[in-house]
């Protein structure tokens, strides 16, 4: 049973490089680092690529559904809790400042609709997730989390500035190492190295 890496986001050019597409961007970059050959998979309604990490095969998945329906692309791949335990989902997190990241396992969705959709679809929370902070910060680095639906929408659907994309690319190297550690040495090692 191979590992699964899912990058959450919305499909289509208008959503490219928006904060809500952070997970999708990071999985695309991970794929690029391994020369992934992406193909549209109609059954999964996703862009899919298979890559090798060490001796393991990893299925990379970029759902072509909208964020709130991400579970539809994941469900056919995850038929058991055991399969879920070999899955990592990368997504944006408004509860963390931009540039911060954390790996966790077996947690609730924290109100993230893409993660909620996956939990509902596969009926378990027993999977790993890499959360990438996207909230604006004050000059001293304190989080300035938007409040109210309009403010939240403006932040999550806002585009990254070029310097933020550069910072994300730096962070993506750390994320890539974490994914590789997770696959070669397991979750605990990945968590120790990353958090």
Residue, then its C-alpha position, 0 to 999 in steps of 0.5 A: x500500500x503506497x503513501x498518499x500526499x494530498x495538496x489542498x486548494x481550489x482548481x483553476x487559474x484564478x486561484x493560483x498562488x492564493x493563500x488557500x492554495x498553499x497545500x496545492x502549491x507545496x505538493x506541486x513543488x514536491x512533485x517538481x523536485x522529483x520530476x513528477x509526471x502529472x496526469x488528470x485522473x477522471x475517476x478521482x477528479x484530481x491531478x495525480x502523479x506517482x513518485x519514488x521516495x527511497x524505495x516507497x511509491x508515493x501517490x501525489x494528489x491535487x484534487x480538481x474539486x473545490x476545497x469543500x469537496x476535497x474528500x471526493x478525490x481522496x475517498x477512492x484511495x483510502x479504503x481503511x484506517x491503515x491506508x489513512x495512516x499512510x496519508x499526509x495532507x498539506x493545507x493552509x491554516x489561518x490559526x498560525x502566522x504566515x511562515x510557520x508550519x506544524x505536522x500533526x496526526x489524528x486531529x479534528x479539522x479545526x474548522x478547515x472545510x477541505x480537511x472536514x470534507x476528507x474526514x467525512x469521506x474516509x470516516x477517520x481522523x487518523x491521518x497526518x497533516x502538515x499545516x502551513x500558517x497563512x495569517x498576516x502578522x504585525x511587524x513584531x511577528x504577532x498573528x493578526x487573524x482576520x475575523x468575520x467572513x468577509x475578512x477571512x475570505x479576503x485573506x484566504x483568497x488573496x494572492x501571495x506577494x512575490x516575497x511571500x512566495x519566495x519564503x514559501x519556497x524556502x519553507x517547502x524545502x523543510x516540508x519536503x524533508x519532513x515528507x521524506x522522513x515520514x516515509x522513510x522513518x515514520x511519523x514520530x521522527x518526522x514530528x521531532x524533526x519538523x515541529 
